[in-house]
């Protein structure tokens, strides 16, 4: 497809790389000449310096022949205007990043009136992910499928875990009842394990199954399964607001540290149940004075990655709180992989995953695509497809299918039933199927050799 991306920051740059890898023709518009020079010098795409909300600039980018325009500049208004012009000039599909909470209440109207294909709010999406983690604090990451009926939950094996130095087939059958080990990451290596795979200390394991079975597994492993009761948030921006709203609705006590006094007053009006502290959340004395040592969750949401990382490391030294660290920069991936920062929020990845799911579905290659997650630094994809009547796999038993190498059928969701598949199980029309792959699956047909 012909795709135009307006704005080449963290999200835009990530999208360019992902979409080029899938064979799309990409044109990038950015107002900074140095950004365009950098992206053209390193990737096989066309770059245009200019205002993406200008008809003339879009015309130069080929909007009349484009299939999709994605607007991810720092300005909500510019993103919406880009999409409006693209819709009128090229009648193409449009995706806008919109962050301001003011627009959240009107997003349905805006989407319909402007003819937007997709609107994504990275801060709200990141806050929802953080809230899920605080409901299940033993997990380092949680992804949901089939409207929450199934989950993929990741944990890190500590030295006292009963799973260490055992093969999967040696584990008691009742321990993994209703749960599948889908992915194991060990350092820079990623495995889709079989029964003879040996688990080691430090492995990051992704389990797939129903939430009730996850809770039973975690209890048997001696890991906490109840939500936190108190949380401290450093940074009162949009993500902090969305997260605090979610936590308050869950009955969790919330403290927010925010330097800007005017913003504190806004938060006090919007979140009367939260305690808003006008102060520098990077000051150790203030954090200790306000109860860091006893809080059950600590979330760093400042605009500086370095501050978030250092605060998370400090919190580990003085408390046992569940920690969530927001990181924006792509260049920090290799560094933070060796650090214990608790759960890490990557807003750019959350946004890119949502957009990639839409693009694959739009291209026709991802027919029936319901969910898409790229994990382990993009080395593994976990995708959910809906089985249609005409699907090549419909009505076939798993034992009769020949899957591509590096593909695992991890879970079948049939109405309210969550099935951890065995060879005799078959795929039926209307099922949702979760696949794990070290490659890229575009559809159910694509999983077959």
C-alpha positions as CSV (number, residue, x, y, z in Angstrom):
1,X,0.0,0.0,0.0
2,X,0.9,3.7,-0.4
3,X,1.1,5.2,3.1
4,X,1.9,8.7,4.2
5,X,3.1,9.3,7.7
6,X,3.0,12.9,9.1
7,X,5.4,13.4,12.0
8,X,8.5,11.3,12.5
9,X,9.2,11.3,16.2
10,X,9.4,8.1,18.3
11,X,6.0,6.7,17.1
12,X,6.4,7.9,13.5
13,X,9.9,6.4,13.2
14,X,8.8,3.1,14.6
15,X,5.9,2.9,12.2
16,X,8.2,3.7,9.2
17,X,10.4,0.7,10.1
18,X,7.6,-1.7,10.7
19,X,5.6,-0.8,7.6
20,X,8.6,-0.9,5.4
21,X,9.4,-4.4,6.7
22,X,5.9,-5.4,5.5
23,X,6.5,-4.2,2.0
24,X,4.5,-0.9,2.0
25,X,5.7,2.2,0.1
26,X,6.2,5.0,2.7
27,X,6.4,8.7,2.4
28,X,7.3,10.7,5.5
29,X,6.3,14.4,6.1
30,X,8.0,16.3,8.9
31,X,8.7,20.0,9.5
32,X,12.3,19.4,10.5
33,X,14.8,19.1,7.7
34,X,17.3,17.2,9.8
35,X,14.7,14.5,10.7
36,X,13.9,14.0,7.0
37,X,17.6,13.8,6.1
38,X,18.1,11.2,8.8
39,X,15.2,9.0,7.8
40,X,16.0,9.1,4.1
41,X,19.6,8.4,4.8
42,X,18.9,5.3,6.9
43,X,15.7,3.8,5.4
44,X,14.2,3.2,1.9
45,X,11.5,5.8,2.0
46,X,10.6,9.2,0.5
47,X,10.8,12.3,2.8
48,X,9.2,15.7,2.4
49,X,10.0,18.7,4.6
50,X,6.9,20.8,5.3
51,X,3.7,21.2,7.2
52,X,1.6,18.0,6.8
53,X,-1.6,20.0,7.3
54,X,-0.9,21.8,4.0
55,X,-2.8,20.6,0.9
56,X,0.2,21.5,-1.2
57,X,2.6,19.4,0.9
58,X,0.2,16.5,0.9
59,X,-0.2,16.8,-2.9
60,X,3.6,16.7,-3.2
61,X,3.6,13.5,-1.1
62,X,1.0,11.9,-3.5
63,X,-2.1,12.1,-1.4
64,X,-4.3,11.5,-4.5
65,X,-2.9,8.0,-4.8
66,X,-2.4,7.2,-1.1
67,X,-4.2,4.4,0.6
68,X,-3.7,5.6,4.1
69,X,-2.4,8.7,5.9
70,X,-1.2,8.4,9.5
71,X,-0.8,11.7,11.5
72,X,1.3,11.4,14.6
73,X,2.7,15.0,15.1
74,X,2.9,16.4,18.7
75,X,-0.3,18.5,18.0
76,X,-3.7,17.0,18.2
77,X,-5.2,19.8,16.1
78,X,-2.7,19.4,13.4
79,X,-3.2,15.6,13.3
80,X,-7.0,16.1,12.9
81,X,-6.5,18.8,10.2
82,X,-4.0,16.5,8.4
83,X,-6.6,13.8,8.3
84,X,-9.4,16.1,7.2
85,X,-7.4,17.4,4.3
86,X,-6.3,13.9,3.3
87,X,-9.9,12.7,3.4
88,X,-11.1,15.5,1.1
89,X,-8.0,15.5,-1.2
90,X,-7.4,11.8,-1.5
91,X,-10.4,10.0,0.0
92,X,-8.0,7.7,1.7
93,X,-8.1,6.0,5.1
94,X,-6.9,8.2,7.9
95,X,-5.5,7.6,11.4
96,X,-4.9,10.4,14.0
97,X,-3.1,10.4,17.3
98,X,-5.2,12.5,19.7
99,X,-4.1,13.0,23.3
100,X,-6.0,15.8,25.0
101,X,-8.5,14.5,27.6
102,X,-10.9,17.3,26.4
103,X,-11.3,15.5,23.1
104,X,-11.8,12.1,24.8
105,X,-15.4,13.0,25.6
106,X,-16.1,14.0,22.0
107,X,-14.0,11.5,20.2
108,X,-17.0,9.6,18.7
109,X,-18.4,12.8,17.2
110,X,-15.0,13.9,15.9
111,X,-14.3,10.5,14.3
112,X,-17.6,10.4,12.6
113,X,-17.6,14.0,11.4
114,X,-14.1,13.9,10.1
115,X,-14.4,10.4,8.6
116,X,-11.4,9.1,10.6
117,X,-10.7,5.4,10.3
118,X,-8.9,5.2,13.7
119,X,-8.2,7.5,16.6
120,X,-5.6,6.5,19.1
121,X,-4.7,8.1,22.4
122,X,-1.3,6.8,23.5
123,X,-1.5,8.2,27.0
124,X,-4.9,6.6,27.7
125,X,-3.8,3.3,26.2
126,X,-0.6,3.4,28.4
127,X,-2.7,4.2,31.4
128,X,-5.0,1.2,30.8
129,X,-2.0,-1.1,30.5
130,X,-0.6,0.2,33.8
131,X,-3.9,-0.2,35.5
132,X,-4.1,-3.9,34.4
133,X,-0.6,-4.4,35.9
134,X,-1.6,-2.9,39.2
135,X,-4.6,-5.3,39.3
136,X,-2.2,-8.2,39.0
137,X,1.1,-6.9,40.4
138,X,3.1,-10.1,40.1
139,X,3.1,-9.8,36.3
140,X,5.6,-7.7,34.4
141,X,3.3,-7.4,31.4
142,X,-0.3,-8.3,30.6
143,X,-2.0,-8.3,27.2
144,X,-5.7,-9.2,26.6
145,X,-7.5,-11.1,23.9
146,X,-11.1,-11.8,23.0
147,X,-12.4,-8.7,24.9
148,X,-10.6,-9.7,28.1
149,X,-11.7,-13.4,28.2
150,X,-8.1,-14.6,27.7
151,X,-4.8,-13.1,28.8
152,X,-1.0,-13.3,28.1
153,X,0.8,-12.7,31.4
154,X,4.6,-12.4,31.7
155,X,6.7,-13.0,34.8
156,X,10.4,-13.2,35.6
157,X,11.6,-16.4,37.3
158,X,13.4,-15.6,40.5
159,X,15.8,-17.9,42.3
160,X,13.2,-19.3,44.7
161,X,10.7,-20.3,41.9
162,X,9.7,-23.9,41.9
163,X,9.8,-23.8,38.0
164,X,13.6,-23.3,37.8
165,X,15.7,-26.2,36.3
166,X,12.7,-28.2,35.3
167,X,11.5,-29.1,31.8
168,X,7.9,-28.2,31.0
169,X,7.0,-31.9,30.8
170,X,8.3,-32.3,34.4
171,X,6.0,-29.7,35.8
172,X,2.9,-31.1,37.7
173,X,-0.1,-31.4,35.3
174,X,-2.3,-29.5,37.8
175,X,0.1,-26.6,37.9
176,X,-0.4,-25.5,34.3
177,X,-4.0,-26.6,34.1
178,X,-5.7,-24.3,31.6
179,X,-2.5,-22.4,31.0
180,X,0.1,-22.6,28.2
181,X,3.7,-21.5,28.3
182,X,3.8,-19.5,25.0
183,X,7.1,-17.6,25.0
184,X,10.3,-17.7,27.0
185,X,12.9,-14.9,26.7
186,X,16.4,-15.6,28.0
187,X,18.7,-12.6,27.6
188,X,18.6,-11.7,24.0
189,X,17.2,-15.1,22.9
190,X,13.6,-15.9,22.5
191,X,12.1,-19.4,22.4
192,X,8.7,-20.9,21.7
193,X,9.3,-23.8,24.0
194,X,8.4,-27.5,23.7
195,X,8.0,-30.1,26.5
196,X,11.8,-30.7,26.8
197,X,12.6,-27.0,27.3
198,X,14.4,-26.3,30.6
199,X,13.4,-23.2,32.5
200,X,16.2,-21.2,34.1
201,X,16.5,-18.4,36.7
202,X,16.0,-15.0,35.1
203,X,13.8,-16.3,32.3
204,X,10.9,-14.2,31.3
205,X,7.9,-16.5,30.7
206,X,4.7,-15.5,28.9
207,X,1.7,-17.6,30.0
208,X,-1.5,-17.7,27.9
209,X,-4.9,-18.7,29.3
210,X,-8.1,-17.5,31.1
211,X,-7.7,-15.0,34.0
212,X,-9.1,-17.5,36.6
213,X,-6.5,-20.1,35.6
214,X,-3.7,-17.4,35.8
215,X,-4.8,-16.6,39.3
216,X,-4.7,-20.3,40.3
217,X,-1.3,-20.7,38.8
218,X,0.1,-17.7,40.6
219,X,-1.3,-18.8,43.9
220,X,0.4,-22.2,43.5
221,X,3.7,-20.4,42.7
222,X,3.3,-18.4,45.8
223,X,2.9,-15.1,43.9
224,X,0.5,-12.3,45.0
225,X,-2.8,-12.2,43.1
226,X,-4.6,-9.2,44.6
227,X,-4.5,-5.7,43.4
228,X,-2.5,-3.0,45.1
229,X,-4.2,-0.7,47.6
230,X,-2.1,2.4,47.2
231,X,-0.1,4.0,44.4
232,X,2.3,6.9,44.0
233,X,2.5,8.6,40.6
234,X,5.3,10.9,39.7
235,X,4.1,13.2,36.9
236,X,0.7,14.7,36.5
237,X,0.4,14.8,32.8
238,X,-2.3,13.2,30.6
239,X,-1.1,9.6,31.4
240,X,-1.0,10.4,35.1
241,X,-4.6,11.7,34.9
242,X,-5.9,8.7,32.9
243,X,-4.2,6.2,35.2
244,X,-5.3,8.0,38.4
245,X,-8.9,7.9,37.1
246,X,-8.7,4.2,36.5
247,X,-7.1,3.4,39.9
248,X,-9.6,5.5,41.8
249,X,-12.5,3.6,40.1
250,X,-10.8,0.4,41.4
251,X,-10.7,1.7,45.0
252,X,-7.0,2.3,45.0
253,X,-5.6,5.3,47.0
254,X,-3.6,7.6,44.7
255,X,-1.0,10.3,45.3
256,X,0.3,12.4,42.4
257,X,3.5,14.5,42.5
258,X,3.5,17.4,40.1
259,X,5.9,20.3,39.9
260,X,3.6,22.8,38.1
261,X,1.2,24.5,40.5
262,X,-1.4,25.4,37.8
263,X,-1.5,21.7,36.7
264,X,-2.0,20.7,40.3
265,X,-5.0,22.9,40.6
266,X,-6.4,21.3,37.4
267,X,-5.8,17.8,38.7
268,X,-7.5,18.7,42.1
269,X,-10.6,19.7,40.2
270,X,-10.6,16.7,37.9
271,X,-9.6,14.1,40.6
272,X,-11.0,15.2,43.9
273,X,-10.4,11.7,45.4
274,X,-6.7,11.8,44.7
275,X,-4.0,13.6,46.9
276,X,-2.2,16.0,44.6
277,X,1.2,17.1,45.9
278,X,2.8,20.2,44.4
279,X,6.4,19.3,44.6
280,X,9.4,17.8,42.8
281,X,8.8,14.0,42.7
282,X,12.5,13.4,42.1
283,X,13.4,14.7,45.6
284,X,14.2,11.6,47.7
285,X,13.3,13.4,51.0
286,X,9.8,14.4,49.7
287,X,9.1,10.8,48.5
288,X,10.1,9.3,51.8
289,X,8.2,11.9,53.7
290,X,5.0,11.1,51.7
291,X,5.4,7.3,52.3
292,X,7.4,5.8,49.5
293,X,8.7,3.0,51.8
294,X,5.1,1.8,52.4
295,X,3.3,2.4,49.1
296,X,2.3,-0.7,47.2
297,X,2.8,0.8,43.7
298,X,5.2,3.4,42.3
299,X,4.8,4.7,38.8
300,X,7.2,7.1,37.1
301,X,5.5,9.3,34.4
302,X,7.8,12.3,34.0
303,X,8.7,13.6,30.5
304,X,12.3,12.6,31.0
305,X,13.3,8.9,30.6
306,X,16.4,9.4,32.7
307,X,14.4,10.7,35.6
308,X,11.9,7.8,35.3
309,X,14.7,5.2,35.2
310,X,16.6,6.7,38.2
311,X,13.4,7.1,40.3
312,X,12.4,3.5,39.6
313,X,15.9,2.2,40.7
314,X,15.7,4.4,43.9
315,X,12.2,3.1,44.7
316,X,13.5,-0.5,44.5
317,X,16.2,0.3,47.1
318,X,13.8,1.7,49.7
319,X,10.5,-0.2,49.1
320,X,8.9,-3.4,47.8
321,X,6.4,-1.5,45.7
322,X,5.3,-2.7,42.3
323,X,7.1,-0.4,39.9
324,X,6.1,0.8,36.5
325,X,8.5,2.9,34.4
326,X,7.6,4.9,31.3
327,X,10.2,5.1,28.6
328,X,9.9,6.9,25.3
329,X,13.3,6.7,23.6
330,X,14.0,3.8,21.2
331,X,17.7,4.2,21.8
332,X,17.4,3.1,25.4
333,X,16.1,-0.4,24.6
334,X,19.5,-2.1,24.9
335,X,20.5,-0.3,28.1
336,X,17.3,-0.9,30.1
337,X,17.2,-4.5,29.1
338,X,19.9,-5.2,31.8
339,X,18.1,-3.1,34.5
340,X,15.4,-4.1,36.9
341,X,12.9,-1.4,36.3
342,X,9.8,-3.4,37.1
343,X,7.2,-3.2,34.3
344,X,8.2,-0.8,31.4
345,X,5.6,1.2,29.5
346,X,6.6,2.0,25.9
347,X,3.9,4.4,24.6
348,X,5.3,4.2,21.1
349,X,5.0,0.4,21.0
350,X,1.4,0.5,22.3
351,X,0.5,3.0,19.6
352,X,2.4,1.2,16.8
353,X,0.8,-2.2,17.7
354,X,-2.7,-0.7,17.4
355,X,-1.9,1.0,14.0
356,X,-0.2,-2.1,12.6
357,X,-3.3,-4.2,13.5
358,X,-5.4,-1.8,11.5
359,X,-3.0,-1.6,8.5
360,X,-2.8,-5.4,8.3
361,X,-6.6,-5.7,8.3
362,X,-7.0,-2.9,5.8
363,X,-4.5,-4.6,3.4
364,X,-6.6,-7.7,3.4
365,X,-3.7,-9.8,4.5
366,X,-4.9,-9.7,8.1
367,X,-8.5,-10.8,7.4
368,X,-10.1,-11.7,10.7
369,X,-7.3,-10.0,12.7
370,X,-8.6,-9.1,16.2
371,X,-5.4,-8.4,18.2
372,X,-1.7,-7.9,17.5
373,X,1.1,-7.7,20.1
374,X,4.8,-7.5,19.3
375,X,6.8,-8.6,22.4
376,X,10.4,-9.3,23.3
377,X,11.7,-6.3,21.4
378,X,9.7,-7.3,18.4
379,X,11.2,-10.7,18.0
380,X,7.8,-12.4,18.6
381,X,4.3,-11.6,17.5
382,X,1.2,-12.8,19.4
383,X,-1.9,-12.4,17.2
384,X,-5.6,-13.2,17.5
385,X,-7.6,-14.2,14.4
386,X,-11.3,-14.9,14.0
387,X,-12.0,-18.2,12.2
388,X,-14.4,-17.6,9.3
389,X,-16.6,-20.2,7.4
390,X,-14.3,-20.0,4.4
391,X,-11.1,-20.3,6.4
392,X,-8.7,-23.0,5.1
393,X,-8.4,-24.3,8.7
394,X,-12.1,-24.3,9.6
395,X,-13.3,-27.8,10.7
396,X,-9.8,-29.3,10.7
397,X,-8.2,-31.0,13.7
398,X,-4.8,-29.5,14.8
399,X,-3.1,-32.8,14.4
400,X,-4.1,-32.7,10.7
401,X,-2.5,-29.3,10.1
402,X,1.1,-28.8,9.2
403,X,2.2,-25.5,10.8
404,X,5.1,-23.4,9.7
405,X,8.2,-23.5,11.8
406,X,8.2,-21.0,14.6
407,X,4.3,-21.0,14.9
408,X,2.4,-22.2,17.9
409,X,-1.4,-22.3,18.3
410,X,-1.6,-21.2,21.9
411,X,-5.3,-20.8,22.7
412,X,-8.8,-21.2,21.2
413,X,-11.6,-19.1,22.4
414,X,-15.0,-20.5,21.7
415,X,-17.8,-18.3,23.0
416,X,-17.2,-18.3,26.8
417,X,-14.8,-21.4,26.7
418,X,-11.1,-21.0,26.8
419,X,-9.3,-24.0,25.3
420,X,-5.6,-24.8,25.6
421,X,-5.4,-26.9,22.4
422,X,-4.4,-30.5,22.0
423,X,-4.0,-32.4,18.7
424,X,-7.6,-33.6,18.6
425,X,-9.1,-30.1,18.9
426,X,-10.4,-28.5,15.8
427,X,-11.0,-24.9,14.7
428,X,-14.7,-24.0,14.2
429,X,-16.3,-21.0,12.5
430,X,-16.6,-18.1,15.0
431,X,-13.7,-19.3,17.1
432,X,-10.9,-16.9,18.0
433,X,-7.4,-18.4,17.8
434,X,-4.3,-17.0,19.4
435,X,-1.1,-17.7,17.5
436,X,2.5,-17.1,18.7
437,X,5.2,-16.8,16.0
438,X,8.8,-15.7,15.6
439,X,7.9,-14.6,12.1
440,X,4.9,-12.6,10.9
441,X,1.5,-14.1,10.5
442,X,-0.9,-12.2,8.2
443,X,-3.8,-14.6,8.4
444,X,-4.8,-18.1,9.4
445,X,-3.8,-19.4,6.0
446,X,-0.4,-18.0,6.6
447,X,0.3,-20.2,9.6
448,X,0.3,-23.3,7.5
449,X,3.4,-24.7,5.8
